[in-house]
Amino acid sequence: MRIVPGFVVREVGGKTFAVATGALAKKFHGMITLAGSGKEIWETLQEDTTEDQIVDRLLAVYDVDRETAARDVSGFVARLREAGLLLD
């Protein structure tokens, strides 16, 4: 899975946002705030990956147990999938 193409990521005032551009902006009206693990998850989803690979990346970056990381990844991925923002 990976993020659909058409997003730009910008940092504004110390916060990171993903904003849809071009044709994607007609489908997705808004922006996604990327904070903490969400930013790591988003960056990992720029390339084809699996939930397990994303969890492994979070474990390498954060002092968190696998169960917590897996729950965070699952929730984030589910929200992206519901919004139609993932390619499988």
PDB file of N, CA, C and O in Angstrom, chain B, residues numbered from 101:
ATOM      1  N   MET B 101       0.848  -1.174   0.000  1.00  0.00           N
ATOM      2  CA  MET B 101       0.000   0.000   0.000  1.00  0.00           C
ATOM      3  C   MET B 101       0.890   1.234   0.000  1.00  0.00           C
ATOM      4  O   MET B 101       2.049   1.192   0.414  1.00  0.00           O
ATOM      5  N   ARG B 102       0.320   2.321  -0.472  1.00  0.00           N
ATOM      6  CA  ARG B 102       1.026   3.604  -0.451  1.00  0.00           C
ATOM      7  C   ARG B 102       0.020   4.743  -0.600  1.00  0.00           C
ATOM      8  O   ARG B 102      -1.127   4.521  -0.990  1.00  0.00           O
ATOM      9  N   ILE B 103       0.453   5.948  -0.291  1.00  0.00           N
ATOM     10  CA  ILE B 103      -0.390   7.138  -0.421  1.00  0.00           C
ATOM     11  C   ILE B 103      -0.637   7.410  -1.902  1.00  0.00           C
ATOM     12  O   ILE B 103       0.266   7.248  -2.722  1.00  0.00           O
ATOM     13  N   VAL B 104      -1.853   7.820  -2.245  1.00  0.00           N
ATOM     14  CA  VAL B 104      -2.123   8.210  -3.628  1.00  0.00           C
ATOM     15  C   VAL B 104      -1.251   9.414  -3.974  1.00  0.00           C
ATOM     16  O   VAL B 104      -0.987  10.249  -3.109  1.00  0.00           O
ATOM     17  N   PRO B 105      -0.804   9.515  -5.211  1.00  0.00           N
ATOM     18  CA  PRO B 105       0.000  10.676  -5.595  1.00  0.00           C
ATOM     19  C   PRO B 105      -0.854  11.940  -5.609  1.00  0.00           C
ATOM     20  O   PRO B 105      -2.066  11.879  -5.816  1.00  0.00           O
ATOM     21  N   GLY B 106      -0.218  13.074  -5.389  1.00  0.00           N
ATOM     22  CA  GLY B 106      -0.930  14.344  -5.478  1.00  0.00           C
ATOM     23  C   GLY B 106      -0.908  15.164  -4.206  1.00  0.00           C
ATOM     24  O   GLY B 106      -1.591  16.185  -4.122  1.00  0.00           O
ATOM     25  N   PHE B 107      -0.143  14.744  -3.219  1.00  0.00           N
ATOM     26  CA  PHE B 107      -0.023  15.514  -1.984  1.00  0.00           C
ATOM     27  C   PHE B 107       1.326  16.217  -1.932  1.00  0.00           C
ATOM     28  O   PHE B 107       2.334  15.689  -2.401  1.00  0.00           O
ATOM     29  N   VAL B 108       1.330  17.400  -1.363  1.00  0.00           N
ATOM     30  CA  VAL B 108       2.582  18.060  -1.005  1.00  0.00           C
ATOM     31  C   VAL B 108       2.587  18.186   0.511  1.00  0.00           C
ATOM     32  O   VAL B 108       1.541  18.376   1.131  1.00  0.00           O
ATOM     33  N   VAL B 109       3.754  18.079   1.092  1.00  0.00           N
ATOM     34  CA  VAL B 109       3.900  18.193   2.544  1.00  0.00           C
ATOM     35  C   VAL B 109       4.673  19.466   2.824  1.00  0.00           C
ATOM     36  O   VAL B 109       5.735  19.699   2.248  1.00  0.00           O
ATOM     37  N   ARG B 110       4.136  20.284   3.709  1.00  0.00           N
ATOM     38  CA  ARG B 110       4.756  21.555   4.069  1.00  0.00           C
ATOM     39  C   ARG B 110       4.757  21.723   5.578  1.00  0.00           C
ATOM     40  O   ARG B 110       3.867  21.249   6.284  1.00  0.00           O
ATOM     41  N   GLU B 111       5.782  22.409   6.045  1.00  0.00           N
ATOM     42  CA  GLU B 111       5.861  22.758   7.459  1.00  0.00           C
ATOM     43  C   GLU B 111       5.547  24.243   7.587  1.00  0.00           C
ATOM     44  O   GLU B 111       6.168  25.084   6.937  1.00  0.00           O
ATOM     45  N   VAL B 112       4.570  24.548   8.436  1.00  0.00           N
ATOM     46  CA  VAL B 112       4.134  25.924   8.650  1.00  0.00           C
ATOM     47  C   VAL B 112       4.029  26.155  10.149  1.00  0.00           C
ATOM     48  O   VAL B 112       3.276  25.463  10.836  1.00  0.00           O
ATOM     49  N   GLY B 113       4.770  27.111  10.652  1.00  0.00           N
ATOM     50  CA  GLY B 113       4.696  27.432  12.072  1.00  0.00           C
ATOM     51  C   GLY B 113       5.042  26.267  12.970  1.00  0.00           C
ATOM     52  O   GLY B 113       4.482  26.135  14.058  1.00  0.00           O
ATOM     53  N   GLY B 114       5.963  25.415  12.528  1.00  0.00           N
ATOM     54  CA  GLY B 114       6.378  24.274  13.337  1.00  0.00           C
ATOM     55  C   GLY B 114       5.459  23.068  13.248  1.00  0.00           C
ATOM     56  O   GLY B 114       5.697  22.059  13.912  1.00  0.00           O
ATOM     57  N   LYS B 115       4.407  23.159  12.434  1.00  0.00           N
ATOM     58  CA  LYS B 115       3.492  22.036  12.237  1.00  0.00           C
ATOM     59  C   LYS B 115       3.620  21.548  10.801  1.00  0.00           C
ATOM     60  O   LYS B 115       3.901  22.331   9.894  1.00  0.00           O
ATOM     61  N   THR B 116       3.412  20.250  10.602  1.00  0.00           N
ATOM     62  CA  THR B 116       3.541  19.653   9.279  1.00  0.00           C
ATOM     63  C   THR B 116       2.161  19.276   8.747  1.00  0.00           C
ATOM     64  O   THR B 116       1.351  18.671   9.449  1.00  0.00           O
ATOM     65  N   PHE B 117       1.913  19.648   7.488  1.00  0.00           N
ATOM     66  CA  PHE B 117       0.628  19.394   6.845  1.00  0.00           C
ATOM     67  C   PHE B 117       0.833  18.727   5.495  1.00  0.00           C
ATOM     68  O   PHE B 117       1.802  19.017   4.794  1.00  0.00           O
ATOM     69  N   ALA B 118      -0.081  17.833   5.130  1.00  0.00           N
ATOM     70  CA  ALA B 118      -0.142  17.266   3.784  1.00  0.00           C
ATOM     71  C   ALA B 118      -1.373  17.872   3.116  1.00  0.00           C
ATOM     72  O   ALA B 118      -2.479  17.818   3.656  1.00  0.00           O
ATOM     73  N   VAL B 119      -1.162  18.451   1.931  1.00  0.00           N
ATOM     74  CA  VAL B 119      -2.238  19.138   1.220  1.00  0.00           C
ATOM     75  C   VAL B 119      -2.381  18.520  -0.168  1.00  0.00           C
ATOM     76  O   VAL B 119      -1.393  18.322  -0.875  1.00  0.00           O
ATOM     77  N   ALA B 120      -3.611  18.222  -0.545  1.00  0.00           N
ATOM     78  CA  ALA B 120      -3.874  17.672  -1.872  1.00  0.00           C
ATOM     79  C   ALA B 120      -3.688  18.755  -2.921  1.00  0.00           C
ATOM     80  O   ALA B 120      -4.033  19.916  -2.699  1.00  0.00           O
ATOM     81  N   THR B 121      -3.133  18.361  -4.079  1.00  0.00           N
ATOM     82  CA  THR B 121      -2.927  19.295  -5.183  1.00  0.00           C
ATOM     83  C   THR B 121      -3.506  18.704  -6.466  1.00  0.00           C
ATOM     84  O   THR B 121      -3.847  17.522  -6.521  1.00  0.00           O
ATOM     85  N   GLY B 122      -3.612  19.536  -7.483  1.00  0.00           N
ATOM     86  CA  GLY B 122      -4.062  19.079  -8.798  1.00  0.00           C
ATOM     87  C   GLY B 122      -5.419  18.402  -8.754  1.00  0.00           C
ATOM     88  O   GLY B 122      -6.324  18.835  -8.040  1.00  0.00           O
ATOM     89  N   ALA B 123      -5.547  17.328  -9.532  1.00  0.00           N
ATOM     90  CA  ALA B 123      -6.818  16.601  -9.627  1.00  0.00           C
ATOM     91  C   ALA B 123      -7.252  16.030  -8.279  1.00  0.00           C
ATOM     92  O   ALA B 123      -8.448  15.928  -8.003  1.00  0.00           O
ATOM     93  N   LEU B 124      -6.292  15.660  -7.444  1.00  0.00           N
ATOM     94  CA  LEU B 124      -6.633  15.101  -6.133  1.00  0.00           C
ATOM     95  C   LEU B 124      -7.351  16.124  -5.258  1.00  0.00           C
ATOM     96  O   LEU B 124      -8.187  15.759  -4.431  1.00  0.00           O
ATOM     97  N   ALA B 125      -7.026  17.410  -5.439  1.00  0.00           N
ATOM     98  CA  ALA B 125      -7.661  18.463  -4.640  1.00  0.00           C
ATOM     99  C   ALA B 125      -9.161  18.554  -4.923  1.00  0.00           C
ATOM    100  O   ALA B 125      -9.917  19.046  -4.086  1.00  0.00           O
ATOM    101  N   LYS B 126      -9.593  18.087  -6.085  1.00  0.00           N
ATOM    102  CA  LYS B 126     -11.026  18.082  -6.401  1.00  0.00           C
ATOM    103  C   LYS B 126     -11.749  16.967  -5.656  1.00  0.00           C
ATOM    104  O   LYS B 126     -12.949  17.054  -5.395  1.00  0.00           O
ATOM    105  N   LYS B 127     -11.004  15.923  -5.320  1.00  0.00           N
ATOM    106  CA  LYS B 127     -11.579  14.779  -4.601  1.00  0.00           C
ATOM    107  C   LYS B 127     -11.451  14.940  -3.087  1.00  0.00           C
ATOM    108  O   LYS B 127     -12.377  14.623  -2.341  1.00  0.00           O
ATOM    109  N   PHE B 128     -10.298  15.433  -2.643  1.00  0.00           N
ATOM    110  CA  PHE B 128     -10.025  15.565  -1.209  1.00  0.00           C
ATOM    111  C   PHE B 128      -9.866  17.041  -0.874  1.00  0.00           C
ATOM    112  O   PHE B 128      -8.862  17.662  -1.224  1.00  0.00           O
ATOM    113  N   HIS B 129     -10.858  17.594  -0.197  1.00  0.00           N
ATOM    114  CA  HIS B 129     -10.859  19.016   0.154  1.00  0.00           C
ATOM    115  C   HIS B 129     -10.399  19.168   1.595  1.00  0.00           C
ATOM    116  O   HIS B 129     -11.177  18.962   2.527  1.00  0.00           O
ATOM    117  N   GLY B 130      -9.173  19.519   1.770  1.00  0.00           N
ATOM    118  CA  GLY B 130      -8.678  19.708   3.122  1.00  0.00           C
ATOM    119  C   GLY B 130      -7.207  19.412   3.212  1.00  0.00           C
ATOM    120  O   GLY B 130      -6.513  19.263   2.207  1.00  0.00           O
ATOM    121  N   MET B 131      -6.752  19.331   4.435  1.00  0.00           N
ATOM    122  CA  MET B 131      -5.359  18.991   4.664  1.00  0.00           C
ATOM    123  C   MET B 131      -5.280  18.040   5.841  1.00  0.00           C
ATOM    124  O   MET B 131      -6.204  17.931   6.648  1.00  0.00           O
ATOM    125  N   ILE B 132      -4.162  17.362   5.915  1.00  0.00           N
ATOM    126  CA  ILE B 132      -3.935  16.394   6.978  1.00  0.00           C
ATOM    127  C   ILE B 132      -2.794  16.910   7.836  1.00  0.00           C
ATOM    128  O   ILE B 132      -1.710  17.191   7.327  1.00  0.00           O
ATOM    129  N   THR B 133      -3.031  17.033   9.129  1.00  0.00           N
ATOM    130  CA  THR B 133      -1.973  17.430  10.051  1.00  0.00           C
ATOM    131  C   THR B 133      -1.161  16.190  10.392  1.00  0.00           C
ATOM    132  O   THR B 133      -1.705  15.163  10.797  1.00  0.00           O
ATOM    133  N   LEU B 134       0.150  16.305  10.221  1.00  0.00           N
ATOM    134  CA  LEU B 134       1.046  15.178  10.484  1.00  0.00           C
ATOM    135  C   LEU B 134       1.907  15.504  11.691  1.00  0.00           C
ATOM    136  O   LEU B 134       2.833  16.311  11.608  1.00  0.00           O
ATOM    137  N   ALA B 135       1.596  14.876  12.801  1.00  0.00           N
ATOM    138  CA  ALA B 135       2.349  15.119  14.035  1.00  0.00           C
ATOM    139  C   ALA B 135       2.854  13.790  14.578  1.00  0.00           C
ATOM    140  O   ALA B 135       2.201  12.757  14.430  1.00  0.00           O
ATOM    141  N   GLY B 136       4.002  13.829  15.195  1.00  0.00           N
ATOM    142  CA  GLY B 136       4.543  12.639  15.855  1.00  0.00           C
ATOM    143  C   GLY B 136       4.610  11.438  14.946  1.00  0.00           C
ATOM    144  O   GLY B 136       5.191  11.495  13.862  1.00  0.00           O
ATOM    145  N   SER B 137       4.012  10.345  15.394  1.00  0.00           N
ATOM    146  CA  SER B 137       4.081   9.102  14.626  1.00  0.00           C
ATOM    147  C   SER B 137       3.351   9.217  13.293  1.00  0.00           C
ATOM    148  O   SER B 137       3.684   8.504  12.347  1.00  0.00           O
ATOM    149  N   GLY B 138       2.368  10.095  13.205  1.00  0.00           N
ATOM    150  CA  GLY B 138       1.656  10.289  11.943  1.00  0.00           C
ATOM    151  C   GLY B 138       2.583  10.728  10.826  1.00  0.00           C
ATOM    152  O   GLY B 138       2.423  10.319   9.676  1.00  0.00           O
ATOM    153  N   LYS B 139       3.547  11.557  11.167  1.00  0.00           N
ATOM    154  CA  LYS B 139       4.525  12.011  10.170  1.00  0.00           C
ATOM    155  C   LYS B 139       5.392  10.842   9.708  1.00  0.00           C
ATOM    156  O   LYS B 139       5.667  10.707   8.516  1.00  0.00           O
ATOM    157  N   GLU B 140       5.820  10.005  10.637  1.00  0.00           N
ATOM    158  CA  GLU B 140       6.622   8.824  10.282  1.00  0.00           C
ATOM    159  C   GLU B 140       5.814   7.861   9.412  1.00  0.00           C
ATOM    160  O   GLU B 140       6.326   7.315   8.435  1.00  0.00           O
ATOM    161  N   ILE B 141       4.562   7.661   9.774  1.00  0.00           N
ATOM    162  CA  ILE B 141       3.706   6.762   9.003  1.00  0.00           C
ATOM    163  C   ILE B 141       3.537   7.297   7.584  1.00  0.00           C
ATOM    164  O   ILE B 141       3.666   6.550   6.614  1.00  0.00           O
ATOM    165  N   TRP B 142       3.249   8.591   7.466  1.00  0.00           N
ATOM    166  CA  TRP B 142       3.060   9.223   6.157  1.00  0.00           C
ATOM    167  C   TRP B 142       4.316   9.075   5.299  1.00  0.00           C
ATOM    168  O   TRP B 142       4.237   8.713   4.126  1.00  0.00           O
ATOM    169  N   GLU B 143       5.465   9.358   5.892  1.00  0.00           N
ATOM    170  CA  GLU B 143       6.724   9.248   5.144  1.00  0.00           C
ATOM    171  C   GLU B 143       6.962   7.818   4.670  1.00  0.00           C
ATOM    172  O   GLU B 143       7.434   7.610   3.553  1.00  0.00           O
ATOM    173  N   THR B 144       6.647   6.847   5.492  1.00  0.00           N
ATOM    174  CA  THR B 144       6.820   5.449   5.111  1.00  0.00           C
ATOM    175  C   THR B 144       5.873   5.078   3.974  1.00  0.00           C
ATOM    176  O   THR B 144       6.221   4.276   3.107  1.00  0.00           O
ATOM    177  N   LEU B 145       4.681   5.660   3.979  1.00  0.00           N
ATOM    178  CA  LEU B 145       3.687   5.362   2.950  1.00  0.00           C
ATOM    179  C   LEU B 145       3.978   6.027   1.607  1.00  0.00           C
ATOM    180  O   LEU B 145       3.206   5.859   0.663  1.00  0.00           O
ATOM    181  N   GLN B 146       5.059   6.768   1.502  1.00  0.00           N
ATOM    182  CA  GLN B 146       5.436   7.343   0.212  1.00  0.00           C
ATOM    183  C   GLN B 146       5.912   6.256  -0.748  1.00  0.00           C
ATOM    184  O   GLN B 146       5.865   6.428  -1.966  1.00  0.00           O
ATOM    185  N   GLU B 147       6.361   5.157  -0.200  1.00  0.00           N
ATOM    186  CA  GLU B 147       6.795   3.992  -0.984  1.00  0.00           C
ATOM    187  C   GLU B 147       5.857   2.833  -0.653  1.00  0.00           C
ATOM    188  O   GLU B 147       5.213   2.828   0.396  1.00  0.00           O
ATOM    189  N   ASP B 148       5.783   1.863  -1.542  1.00  0.00           N
ATOM    190  CA  ASP B 148       4.957   0.687  -1.286  1.00  0.00           C
ATOM    191  C   ASP B 148       5.445  -0.004  -0.008  1.00  0.00           C
ATOM    192  O   ASP B 148       6.631  -0.301   0.128  1.00  0.00           O
ATOM    193  N   THR B 149       4.533  -0.252   0.914  1.00  0.00           N
ATOM    194  CA  THR B 149       4.908  -0.802   2.217  1.00  0.00           C
ATOM    195  C   THR B 149       3.754  -1.612   2.801  1.00  0.00           C
ATOM    196  O   THR B 149       2.669  -1.671   2.222  1.00  0.00           O
ATOM    197  N   THR B 150       3.996  -2.224   3.936  1.00  0.00           N
ATOM    198  CA  THR B 150       2.958  -2.967   4.658  1.00  0.00           C
ATOM    199  C   THR B 150       2.806  -2.360   6.053  1.00  0.00           C
ATOM    200  O   THR B 150       3.659  -1.598   6.507  1.00  0.00           O
ATOM    201  N   GLU B 151       1.720  -2.707   6.716  1.00  0.00           N
ATOM    202  CA  GLU B 151       1.533  -2.221   8.086  1.00  0.00           C
ATOM    203  C   GLU B 151       2.657  -2.710   8.986  1.00  0.00           C
ATOM    204  O   GLU B 151       3.121  -1.961   9.846  1.00  0.00           O
ATOM    205  N   ASP B 152       3.104  -3.945   8.811  1.00  0.00           N
ATOM    206  CA  ASP B 152       4.196  -4.471   9.635  1.00  0.00           C
ATOM    207  C   ASP B 152       5.482  -3.674   9.435  1.00  0.00           C
ATOM    208  O   ASP B 152       6.209  -3.425  10.396  1.00  0.00           O
ATOM    209  N   GLN B 153       5.768  -3.275   8.205  1.00  0.00           N
ATOM    210  CA  GLN B 153       6.968  -2.477   7.943  1.00  0.00           C
ATOM    211  C   GLN B 153       6.863  -1.101   8.593  1.00  0.00           C
ATOM    212  O   GLN B 153       7.853  -0.568   9.096  1.00  0.00           O
ATOM    213  N   ILE B 154       5.671  -0.533   8.581  1.00  0.00           N
ATOM    214  CA  ILE B 154       5.474   0.767   9.227  1.00  0.00           C
ATOM    215  C   ILE B 154       5.669   0.628  10.734  1.00  0.00           C
ATOM    216  O   ILE B 154       6.317   1.467  11.359  1.00  0.00           O
ATOM    217  N   VAL B 155       5.110  -0.426  11.315  1.00  0.00           N
ATOM    218  CA  VAL B 155       5.285  -0.682  12.749  1.00  0.00           C
ATOM    219  C   VAL B 155       6.769  -0.807  13.073  1.00  0.00           C
ATOM    220  O   VAL B 155       7.236  -0.236  14.058  1.00  0.00           O
ATOM    221  N   ASP B 156       7.509  -1.542  12.262  1.00  0.00           N
ATOM    222  CA  ASP B 156       8.953  -1.696  12.487  1.00  0.00           C
ATOM    223  C   ASP B 156       9.660  -0.345  12.471  1.00  0.00           C
ATOM    224  O   ASP B 156      10.568  -0.109  13.269  1.00  0.00           O
ATOM    225  N   ARG B 157       9.249   0.542  11.564  1.00  0.00           N
ATOM    226  CA  ARG B 157       9.870   1.872  11.513  1.00  0.00           C
ATOM    227  C   ARG B 157       9.570   2.653  12.791  1.00  0.00           C
ATOM    228  O   ARG B 157      10.454   3.307  13.345  1.00  0.00           O
ATOM    229  N   LEU B 158       8.328   2.586  13.255  1.00  0.00           N
ATOM    230  CA  LEU B 158       7.987   3.295  14.494  1.00  0.00           C
ATOM    231  C   LEU B 158       8.783   2.748  15.673  1.00  0.00           C
ATOM    232  O   LEU B 158       9.231   3.511  16.529  1.00  0.00           O
ATOM    233  N   LEU B 159       8.957   1.443  15.720  1.00  0.00           N
ATOM    234  CA  LEU B 159       9.729   0.836  16.811  1.00  0.00           C
ATOM    235  C   LEU B 159      11.184   1.289  16.780  1.00  0.00           C
ATOM    236  O   LEU B 159      11.824   1.388  17.827  1.00  0.00           O
ATOM    237  N   ALA B 160      11.708   1.564  15.593  1.00  0.00           N
ATOM    238  CA  ALA B 160      13.092   2.027  15.463  1.00  0.00           C
ATOM    239  C   ALA B 160      13.246   3.486  15.874  1.00  0.00           C
ATOM    240  O   ALA B 160      14.333   3.914  16.264  1.00  0.00           O
ATOM    241  N   VAL B 161      12.153   4.254  15.787  1.00  0.00           N
ATOM    242  CA  VAL B 161      12.224   5.696  16.055  1.00  0.00           C
ATOM    243  C   VAL B 161      11.743   6.049  17.461  1.00  0.00           C
ATOM    244  O   VAL B 161      12.312   6.926  18.111  1.00  0.00           O
ATOM    245  N   TYR B 162      10.698   5.370  17.929  1.00  0.00           N
ATOM    246  CA  TYR B 162      10.068   5.723  19.201  1.00  0.00           C
ATOM    247  C   TYR B 162      10.263   4.626  20.246  1.00  0.00           C
ATOM    248  O   TYR B 162      10.424   3.451  19.914  1.00  0.00           O
ATOM    249  N   ASP B 163      10.246   5.027  21.493  1.00  0.00           N
ATOM    250  CA  ASP B 163      10.300   4.082  22.609  1.00  0.00           C
ATOM    251  C   ASP B 163       8.866   3.649  22.911  1.00  0.00           C
ATOM    252  O   ASP B 163       8.215   4.188  23.806  1.00  0.00           O
ATOM    253  N   VAL B 164       8.394   2.674  22.154  1.00  0.00           N
ATOM    254  CA  VAL B 164       7.008   2.223  22.248  1.00  0.00           C
ATOM    255  C   VAL B 164       6.989   0.707  22.033  1.00  0.00           C
ATOM    256  O   VAL B 164       7.854   0.157  21.352  1.00  0.00           O
ATOM    257  N   ASP B 165       5.999   0.045  22.620  1.00  0.00           N
ATOM    258  CA  ASP B 165       5.898  -1.403  22.420  1.00  0.00           C
ATOM    259  C   ASP B 165       5.176  -1.699  21.103  1.00  0.00           C
ATOM    260  O   ASP B 165       4.469  -0.845  20.568  1.00  0.00           O
ATOM    261  N   ARG B 166       5.361  -2.908  20.593  1.00  0.00           N
ATOM    262  CA  ARG B 166       4.810  -3.296  19.290  1.00  0.00           C
ATOM    263  C   ARG B 166       3.289  -3.160  19.258  1.00  0.00           C
ATOM    264  O   ARG B 166       2.730  -2.711  18.257  1.00  0.00           O
ATOM    265  N   GLU B 167       2.619  -3.539  20.337  1.00  0.00           N
ATOM    266  CA  GLU B 167       1.153  -3.481  20.372  1.00  0.00           C
ATOM    267  C   GLU B 167       0.650  -2.052  20.189  1.00  0.00           C
ATOM    268  O   GLU B 167      -0.283  -1.815  19.421  1.00  0.00           O
ATOM    269  N   THR B 168       1.260  -1.105  20.889  1.00  0.00           N
ATOM    270  CA  THR B 168       0.856   0.296  20.775  1.00  0.00           C
ATOM    271  C   THR B 168       1.135   0.823  19.379  1.00  0.00           C
ATOM    272  O   THR B 168       0.288   1.488  18.783  1.00  0.00           O
ATOM    273  N   ALA B 169       2.320   0.528  18.853  1.00  0.00           N
ATOM    274  CA  ALA B 169       2.676   0.981  17.504  1.00  0.00           C
ATOM    275  C   ALA B 169       1.713   0.397  16.473  1.00  0.00           C
ATOM    276  O   ALA B 169       1.266   1.104  15.570  1.00  0.00           O
ATOM    277  N   ALA B 170       1.396  -0.879  16.603  1.00  0.00           N
ATOM    278  CA  ALA B 170       0.490  -1.535  15.653  1.00  0.00           C
ATOM    279  C   ALA B 170      -0.901  -0.911  15.708  1.00  0.00           C
ATOM    280  O   ALA B 170      -1.540  -0.730  14.672  1.00  0.00           O
ATOM    281  N   ARG B 171      -1.367  -0.586  16.898  1.00  0.00           N
ATOM    282  CA  ARG B 171      -2.678   0.043  17.054  1.00  0.00           C
ATOM    283  C   ARG B 171      -2.695   1.424  16.398  1.00  0.00           C
ATOM    284  O   ARG B 171      -3.655   1.777  15.713  1.00  0.00           O
ATOM    285  N   ASP B 172      -1.627   2.205  16.609  1.00  0.00           N
ATOM    286  CA  ASP B 172      -1.534   3.537  16.002  1.00  0.00           C
ATOM    287  C   ASP B 172      -1.502   3.448  14.480  1.00  0.00           C
ATOM    288  O   ASP B 172      -2.191   4.200  13.791  1.00  0.00           O
ATOM    289  N   VAL B 173      -0.700   2.531  13.965  1.00  0.00           N
ATOM    290  CA  VAL B 173      -0.592   2.360  12.511  1.00  0.00           C
ATOM    291  C   VAL B 173      -1.933   1.922  11.930  1.00  0.00           C
ATOM    292  O   VAL B 173      -2.378   2.458  10.916  1.00  0.00           O
ATOM    293  N   SER B 174      -2.565   0.963  12.562  1.00  0.00           N
ATOM    294  CA  SER B 174      -3.841   0.453  12.080  1.00  0.00           C
ATOM    295  C   SER B 174      -4.894   1.556  12.019  1.00  0.00           C
ATOM    296  O   SER B 174      -5.634   1.654  11.041  1.00  0.00           O
ATOM    297  N   GLY B 175      -4.963   2.379  13.051  1.00  0.00           N
ATOM    298  CA  GLY B 175      -5.931   3.472  13.077  1.00  0.00           C
ATOM    299  C   GLY B 175      -5.664   4.516  12.011  1.00  0.00           C
ATOM    300  O   GLY B 175      -6.589   4.976  11.343  1.00  0.00           O
ATOM    301  N   PHE B 176      -4.397   4.893  11.847  1.00  0.00           N
ATOM    302  CA  PHE B 176      -4.016   5.903  10.854  1.00  0.00           C
ATOM    303  C   PHE B 176      -4.310   5.389   9.447  1.00  0.00           C
ATOM    304  O   PHE B 176      -4.885   6.103   8.625  1.00  0.00           O
ATOM    305  N   VAL B 177      -3.914   4.153   9.177  1.00  0.00           N
ATOM    306  CA  VAL B 177      -4.133   3.545   7.862  1.00  0.00           C
ATOM    307  C   VAL B 177      -5.633   3.422   7.584  1.00  0.00           C
ATOM    308  O   VAL B 177      -6.068   3.662   6.458  1.00  0.00           O
ATOM    309  N   ALA B 178      -6.419   3.056   8.576  1.00  0.00           N
ATOM    310  CA  ALA B 178      -7.870   2.925   8.396  1.00  0.00           C
ATOM    311  C   ALA B 178      -8.493   4.258   8.000  1.00  0.00           C
ATOM    312  O   ALA B 178      -9.355   4.302   7.122  1.00  0.00           O
ATOM    313  N   ARG B 179      -8.065   5.344   8.638  1.00  0.00           N
ATOM    314  CA  ARG B 179      -8.603   6.668   8.294  1.00  0.00           C
ATOM    315  C   ARG B 179      -8.225   7.057   6.866  1.00  0.00           C
ATOM    316  O   ARG B 179      -9.048   7.606   6.132  1.00  0.00           O
ATOM    317  N   LEU B 180      -6.987   6.774   6.472  1.00  0.00           N
ATOM    318  CA  LEU B 180      -6.569   7.075   5.099  1.00  0.00           C
ATOM    319  C   LEU B 180      -7.360   6.238   4.097  1.00  0.00           C
ATOM    320  O   LEU B 180      -7.778   6.737   3.052  1.00  0.00           O
ATOM    321  N   ARG B 181      -7.560   4.973   4.422  1.00  0.00           N
ATOM    322  CA  ARG B 181      -8.299   4.077   3.532  1.00  0.00           C
ATOM    323  C   ARG B 181      -9.753   4.544   3.384  1.00  0.00           C
ATOM    324  O   ARG B 181     -10.291   4.553   2.277  1.00  0.00           O
ATOM    325  N   GLU B 182     -10.384   4.930   4.489  1.00  0.00           N
ATOM    326  CA  GLU B 182     -11.769   5.422   4.454  1.00  0.00           C
ATOM    327  C   GLU B 182     -11.895   6.652   3.570  1.00  0.00           C
ATOM    328  O   GLU B 182     -12.916   6.845   2.911  1.00  0.00           O
ATOM    329  N   ALA B 183     -10.858   7.485   3.555  1.00  0.00           N
ATOM    330  CA  ALA B 183     -10.868   8.706   2.748  1.00  0.00           C
ATOM    331  C   ALA B 183     -10.455   8.437   1.298  1.00  0.00           C
ATOM    332  O   ALA B 183     -10.447   9.354   0.477  1.00  0.00           O
ATOM    333  N   GLY B 184     -10.112   7.188   0.980  1.00  0.00           N
ATOM    334  CA  GLY B 184      -9.705   6.839  -0.375  1.00  0.00           C
ATOM    335  C   GLY B 184      -8.322   7.339  -0.742  1.00  0.00           C
ATOM    336  O   GLY B 184      -8.048   7.620  -1.909  1.00  0.00           O
ATOM    337  N   LEU B 185      -7.440   7.453   0.257  1.00  0.00           N
ATOM    338  CA  LEU B 185      -6.120   8.036   0.031  1.00  0.00           C
ATOM    339  C   LEU B 185      -4.995   7.014  -0.053  1.00  0.00           C
ATOM    340  O   LEU B 185      -3.822   7.386  -0.078  1.00  0.00           O
ATOM    341  N   LEU B 186      -5.341   5.725  -0.096  1.00  0.00           N
ATOM    342  CA  LEU B 186      -4.318   4.681  -0.199  1.00  0.00           C
ATOM    343  C   LEU B 186      -4.495   3.872  -1.479  1.00  0.00           C
ATOM    344  O   LEU B 186      -5.613   3.588  -1.909  1.00  0.00           O
ATOM    345  N   LEU B 187      -3.375   3.514  -2.068  1.00  0.00           N
ATOM    346  CA  LEU B 187      -3.349   2.565  -3.180  1.00  0.00           C
ATOM    347  C   LEU B 187      -2.895   1.228  -2.617  1.00  0.00           C
ATOM    348  O   LEU B 187      -1.927   1.174  -1.857  1.00  0.00           O
ATOM    349  N   ASP B 188      -3.571   0.163  -2.975  1.00  0.00           N
ATOM    350  CA  ASP B 188      -3.172  -1.167  -2.488  1.00  0.00           C
ATOM    351  C   ASP B 188      -2.323  -1.888  -3.500  1.00  0.00           C
ATOM    352  O   ASP B 188      -1.899  -3.018  -3.258  1.00  0.00           O
TER     353      ASP B 188
END
